[in-house]
Amino acid sequence: MKRQRISAWRSVVISALVGGALALGCARHSQTSPSPTSAIDPSGLSLPRLSQLLHPLFSQSAPDPATIFQEPFDRLDPVRWREVAIKGATRYQIEPLDGAGSLQASSQSGASILVTSLRVDPRTHPWLTWRWRIDRFVEGEDLRRKEGSDASARVYAYFDTPGLPWQKRNIDYVWSATLPVGTMLESPYSKHSKILVVESGRDHPATWRTVERNLLDDYRRCFGADPPTLVALGLMTDTDSTHTDALAYYDDLALGRAPSITAVESPEPKSRPQLAGTLPDETP
């Protein structure tokens, strides 16, 4: 019974993290590696301590205004990224893979999210790009139901919409093992969260795949309006609903004026794209 209550509030936990950080502005941050932060509210729900949440930052090394944010995951910066436990925890760490560092996400019957806050106008920098690979897929995935709503890999985009912290609209980009690319669903947890399948199937295990998404187009499709300011990005591999395990990797997360990579599959061994040098200066 307690497990069901916590599961039903998952979107509240994640969105409260983002909204709370924005409400506080500049939060305290640790100088050590990120660790899950949580507190218990009267309902028994695990919630983040708002006094310890995100520190909104842009990349200190962004080489070109055309690339307003980039994360090569050479290290897991505790100032930029905050991990919040939802139920148990996903293990996030930097691991060498194909000659370069990548973010490894390993989950065993648990879920936690990595979030970074920022403020970006999607009208001027609409392109969200990343690479990911899945070495072990979630078993029993069913994104239409709370009991099966786990994913081997997710990338969240949060927007500055009115309302309480847990009412922030977000797009949940998912690699689904079962649903076809292009599927859009309302999250079984919240009407403010839309699931968008951008990679599908098990045909490319342990293979880097590149995703490029236009936030303007996706927000209009999901919510029927132009997007407000993008206020946070999140990464999550979760298995708390299916009680299985999953292993995924994330890399080369970037926001820019134009897509940074055109191939859908990266060469092996891994070759890191030169994000700054490939983005044009023209605004779409």
C-alpha positions as CSV (number, residue, x, y, z in Angstrom):
1,M,0.0,0.0,0.0
2,K,2.8,2.4,0.9
3,R,4.6,1.5,-2.4
4,Q,1.5,2.4,-4.4
5,R,1.2,5.7,-2.7
6,I,4.8,6.6,-3.4
7,S,4.5,5.5,-7.0
8,A,1.4,7.6,-7.6
9,W,3.3,10.7,-6.6
10,R,6.4,10.2,-8.7
11,S,5.7,13.2,-11.0
12,V,5.0,15.3,-8.0
13,V,8.5,14.5,-6.6
14,I,10.3,15.2,-9.8
15,S,8.4,18.4,-10.6
16,A,8.7,19.7,-7.0
17,L,12.4,19.4,-7.3
18,V,12.5,21.6,-10.4
19,G,9.9,24.1,-9.2
20,G,11.4,24.4,-5.7
21,A,14.8,25.1,-7.1
22,L,13.5,27.9,-9.3
23,A,11.5,29.4,-6.4
24,L,14.6,29.5,-4.3
25,G,16.9,30.9,-6.9
26,C,20.4,30.1,-5.9
27,A,20.5,27.1,-3.6
28,R,23.3,25.8,-1.5
29,H,25.5,23.1,-3.1
30,S,27.9,20.5,-2.0
31,Q,31.5,20.4,-3.0
32,T,31.5,16.5,-3.0
33,S,30.1,14.2,-5.6
34,P,26.3,14.3,-6.0
35,S,24.3,12.1,-3.6
36,P,20.6,11.5,-3.3
37,T,18.8,14.1,-1.2
38,S,15.4,13.5,0.2
39,A,13.0,14.3,3.1
40,I,9.7,12.7,4.2
41,D,6.5,14.7,4.1
42,P,3.4,13.8,6.3
43,S,2.0,11.5,3.6
44,G,5.1,9.3,3.6
45,L,6.3,10.6,0.2
46,S,10.0,11.1,-0.2
47,L,10.6,14.8,-1.2
48,P,13.7,16.7,-1.8
49,R,14.9,19.2,0.8
50,L,14.3,22.5,-1.0
51,S,17.2,24.2,0.8
52,Q,19.6,21.7,-0.8
53,L,18.4,21.8,-4.4
54,L,19.7,23.0,-7.7
55,H,22.1,25.9,-8.3
56,P,21.0,27.4,-11.7
57,L,24.1,27.6,-13.9
58,F,25.0,27.8,-17.5
59,S,28.1,26.1,-18.8
60,Q,31.1,28.0,-17.7
61,S,33.0,26.9,-20.8
62,A,30.4,27.4,-23.6
63,P,32.6,28.4,-26.5
64,D,29.9,29.8,-28.8
65,P,26.6,31.5,-28.3
66,A,25.1,29.1,-30.8
67,T,25.7,26.4,-28.2
68,I,24.2,27.8,-25.0
69,F,24.6,24.6,-22.9
70,Q,26.7,21.5,-23.3
71,E,27.6,18.6,-21.1
72,P,30.3,16.1,-22.3
73,F,30.2,14.1,-19.0
74,D,33.9,14.0,-18.6
75,R,33.1,14.4,-14.9
76,L,29.9,14.6,-12.9
77,D,29.9,18.2,-11.7
78,P,28.1,18.4,-8.2
79,V,27.4,22.1,-8.8
80,R,25.7,21.6,-12.1
81,W,23.9,18.3,-11.3
82,R,21.8,17.3,-8.3
83,E,20.5,13.8,-7.7
84,V,17.2,13.3,-6.0
85,A,16.0,9.9,-4.8
86,I,12.4,9.0,-5.7
87,K,12.4,5.5,-4.5
88,G,15.7,3.8,-3.7
89,A,18.3,5.2,-6.1
90,T,19.8,4.8,-9.5
91,R,23.5,4.7,-9.5
92,Y,25.0,7.5,-11.6
93,Q,28.7,7.7,-12.2
94,I,31.2,8.6,-14.9
95,E,32.7,5.5,-16.6
96,P,35.2,5.3,-19.5
97,L,33.6,3.9,-22.6
98,D,35.1,3.6,-26.0
99,G,38.0,5.9,-25.0
100,A,36.0,8.7,-23.4
101,G,34.0,9.4,-20.2
102,S,30.2,8.9,-20.3
103,L,27.5,9.0,-17.7
104,Q,26.5,5.5,-16.6
105,A,23.1,4.9,-15.1
106,S,22.5,1.6,-13.3
107,S,19.2,0.9,-11.7
108,Q,18.0,-2.1,-9.7
109,S,14.4,-1.8,-8.4
110,G,15.0,1.9,-7.8
111,A,14.7,5.4,-9.2
112,S,16.5,8.7,-8.8
113,I,16.8,11.6,-11.2
114,L,19.7,13.9,-12.1
115,V,18.6,17.4,-12.7
116,T,20.3,20.6,-13.8
117,S,18.5,24.0,-13.8
118,L,19.0,26.7,-16.4
119,R,17.1,29.4,-18.3
120,V,17.0,29.1,-22.0
121,D,14.6,30.6,-24.5
122,P,13.5,27.7,-26.8
123,R,12.7,30.2,-29.5
124,T,16.3,31.1,-30.0
125,H,17.9,27.8,-29.0
126,P,15.3,25.1,-29.8
127,W,17.5,22.1,-30.5
128,L,18.1,19.6,-27.7
129,T,20.7,17.0,-28.7
130,W,22.1,14.0,-26.8
131,R,23.6,10.5,-27.3
132,W,22.6,7.4,-25.3
133,R,22.9,3.7,-25.4
134,I,21.2,0.9,-23.5
135,D,23.2,-2.2,-22.5
136,R,20.4,-3.8,-20.4
137,F,16.7,-3.0,-21.0
138,V,13.9,-2.8,-18.5
139,E,11.7,-5.9,-18.5
140,G,7.9,-5.4,-18.2
141,E,7.9,-1.8,-19.4
142,D,4.3,-0.5,-20.0
143,L,4.4,3.3,-20.1
144,R,0.6,3.5,-20.2
145,R,0.3,2.2,-16.7
146,K,1.8,3.2,-13.4
147,E,2.7,-0.4,-12.6
148,G,4.9,-0.6,-15.7
149,S,6.0,3.0,-16.2
150,D,9.8,2.5,-16.1
151,A,12.2,3.3,-18.9
152,S,15.7,2.3,-19.6
153,A,16.6,5.9,-20.5
154,R,14.8,9.2,-20.2
155,V,15.6,12.8,-20.9
156,Y,13.3,15.4,-19.4
157,A,12.8,19.1,-20.5
158,Y,11.0,21.3,-17.9
159,F,9.3,24.6,-18.8
160,D,8.4,27.6,-16.7
161,T,4.7,27.3,-16.6
162,P,2.3,28.8,-14.0
163,G,1.2,26.9,-10.9
164,L,2.6,25.0,-8.0
165,P,6.1,23.4,-8.3
166,W,4.6,20.0,-9.3
167,Q,2.6,21.6,-12.0
168,K,5.5,22.5,-14.3
169,R,4.9,21.2,-17.7
170,N,7.6,18.8,-19.0
171,I,8.4,16.6,-21.9
172,D,9.7,13.1,-21.1
173,Y,11.8,11.9,-24.0
174,V,11.9,8.1,-23.7
175,W,13.7,5.1,-25.3
176,S,10.9,2.6,-25.2
177,A,11.5,-1.1,-25.6
178,T,7.9,-1.6,-26.8
179,L,6.3,1.5,-28.3
180,P,7.1,2.9,-31.7
181,V,8.9,6.2,-32.3
182,G,6.6,9.1,-32.5
183,T,4.2,7.8,-29.8
184,M,3.0,10.5,-27.5
185,L,1.3,9.7,-24.2
186,E,0.1,11.6,-21.2
187,S,2.0,10.4,-18.2
188,P,0.0,8.0,-15.9
189,Y,1.2,10.2,-13.0
190,S,0.4,13.7,-14.2
191,K,-1.4,15.6,-17.0
192,H,1.4,18.1,-16.9
193,S,3.9,15.5,-18.2
194,K,3.9,14.2,-21.8
195,I,5.8,11.1,-22.8
196,L,7.4,11.2,-26.2
197,V,9.0,8.1,-27.6
198,V,12.1,9.1,-29.6
199,E,13.9,5.7,-29.8
200,S,12.3,2.3,-29.9
201,G,13.0,-1.4,-29.6
202,R,15.9,-3.6,-28.7
203,D,17.5,-3.8,-32.1
204,H,20.5,-1.6,-31.1
205,P,21.8,-2.9,-27.7
206,A,25.1,-1.5,-26.5
207,T,25.1,0.9,-29.5
208,W,25.4,4.7,-29.3
209,R,22.3,6.4,-30.8
210,T,21.9,10.2,-31.3
211,V,18.7,12.1,-30.7
212,E,18.0,15.6,-31.9
213,R,14.7,17.3,-30.9
214,N,13.2,20.6,-31.7
215,L,11.7,21.9,-28.4
216,L,9.4,24.3,-30.2
217,D,7.8,21.7,-32.4
218,D,7.6,19.1,-29.6
219,Y,6.0,21.5,-27.1
220,R,3.5,22.6,-29.6
221,R,2.6,19.0,-30.4
222,C,2.4,18.1,-26.7
223,F,0.6,21.1,-25.3
224,G,-0.8,23.0,-28.2
225,A,1.0,26.3,-27.6
226,D,4.4,27.9,-27.9
227,P,6.8,27.0,-25.1
228,P,7.8,29.3,-22.3
229,T,11.3,29.4,-20.9
230,L,13.1,26.1,-20.5
231,V,14.1,25.9,-16.9
232,A,15.7,22.5,-16.3
233,L,16.9,19.3,-17.9
234,G,16.7,15.9,-16.3
235,L,18.1,12.4,-16.9
236,M,16.7,9.2,-15.4
237,T,16.9,5.4,-15.7
238,D,14.2,3.9,-13.4
239,T,13.1,0.4,-12.4
240,D,11.1,1.1,-9.2
241,S,7.7,0.1,-10.8
242,T,8.8,-3.1,-12.5
243,H,11.3,-4.2,-9.9
244,T,13.8,-5.2,-12.6
245,D,17.2,-3.7,-13.5
246,A,18.5,-1.6,-16.4
247,L,21.9,-0.2,-17.5
248,A,22.2,2.9,-19.8
249,Y,24.7,5.5,-20.8
250,Y,24.2,9.2,-21.6
251,D,26.6,11.6,-23.3
252,D,27.0,14.9,-25.2
253,L,23.9,16.7,-24.0
254,A,23.6,20.1,-25.7
255,L,21.2,23.0,-26.4
256,G,21.8,25.0,-29.5
257,R,20.4,27.1,-32.3
258,A,20.6,24.2,-34.7
259,P,21.0,20.4,-34.4
260,S,24.6,19.5,-33.7
261,I,24.7,15.9,-35.1
262,T,22.9,14.6,-38.1
263,A,23.7,10.8,-37.8
264,V,21.3,8.6,-35.9
265,E,24.0,6.2,-35.0
266,S,27.5,7.1,-33.7
267,P,30.5,5.2,-35.0
268,E,32.2,2.6,-32.9
269,P,34.6,3.0,-31.2
270,K,33.0,6.1,-29.7
271,S,34.1,9.4,-31.3
272,R,32.9,12.5,-29.5
273,P,31.2,15.1,-31.7
274,Q,32.7,18.6,-31.9
275,L,29.5,20.3,-30.8
276,A,30.7,23.9,-30.8
277,G,32.3,23.7,-34.2
278,T,29.3,22.3,-36.0
279,L,26.5,24.7,-34.9
280,P,25.8,27.5,-37.3
281,D,25.3,31.1,-36.1
282,E,22.0,31.6,-37.9
283,T,18.8,31.5,-35.8
284,P,16.2,29.3,-37.4
